[in-house]
Amino acid sequence: MKFILLAFIGLFAGVYGCIIGAGGGFILMPVLLLMHPFEQPSSLTAMSLMAVFMNSLSGSIAYACAGRIRYRCAVALITGMIPGSIFGVMLTHIVRRSFFNLAFGMLLIGLSAYLFLKAGRQCHAHMAADHVRGFYSDALAHECDRVQRSAMENFVVVALLGCAVAAVGAFVGVGGGIMLVPMLIGLLGIPTHIATATSMVAVCANSFVGVLTHFISGTSFKILESIAIGVGMTVGAQVGAALSGRVSSDWILRLLAGALGIAGFRILLTAV
């Protein structure tokens, strides 16, 4: 019964996480913190990252079939995210749980406030070009190509951005996507639907490295529970990818911001 419940939690997290390009880890970590209040942070992040990897792999395949991924930008991000992910995992072994919860909660609330302010303005910037059932206008395609060329011209900058995001993401067990999507939109100017799809590829690589690092470093965690959640997230990713093209950019940002705010306040309460 417990594994069925975990699979349904994973299904919800997978749908939501794939729509906003975050991998679903930001939903899983609060749930895992509540279910295992005395577990070490390293164990919880390992469980979350394994499920996030399964979700992001499934979502990446779906978005690749839809042609929404900008691979050159993803490569630049992944180049920085690999060392960043390893560093973030190492931090979970040396940082106290109280500080872990406090830092995680404040991070989520800060991102929530940013995205609420961003929603609406970003929508008007790209108008209706990126909201209709996965079809994109020539103007949007041109904009994405421009951003992709910019990413390659500033490869080191994009890689450093990926490194910072991966370190924090691996530390809090969210795969990095929840921070990566706002940065891709705000700093690189990538349209929301393209940013979420490209983010899933980077999150897939980041979470895989995170899980591998946990295994190598000997982290003990509940593998069967992780797989149960991951199965739900794998299915959820396909559903989320199918729904994503039907949701406007404005609402994707609002969904992301709302989830971040709720999760952030809940985690802060556990740190008090």
Secondary structure, DSSP 8 states (H G I E B T S, - for coil): -HHHHHHHHHHHHHHHHHHHTSTTHHHHHHHHHHH-TTS-HHHHHHHHHHHHHHHHHHHHHHHHHHT---HHHHHHHHHHHHHHHHHHHHHHTTS-HHHHHHHHHHHHHHHHHHHHHHTTHHHHHHTTTT-BTTB--HHHHHHHHHHHHHHHHTHHHHHHHHHHHHHHHHHHTSTTHHHHHHHHHHTT---HHHHHHHHHHHHHHHHHHHHHHHHHTT----HHHHHHHHHHHHHHHHHHHHHHTTS-HHHHHHHHHHHHHHHHHHHHHHH-
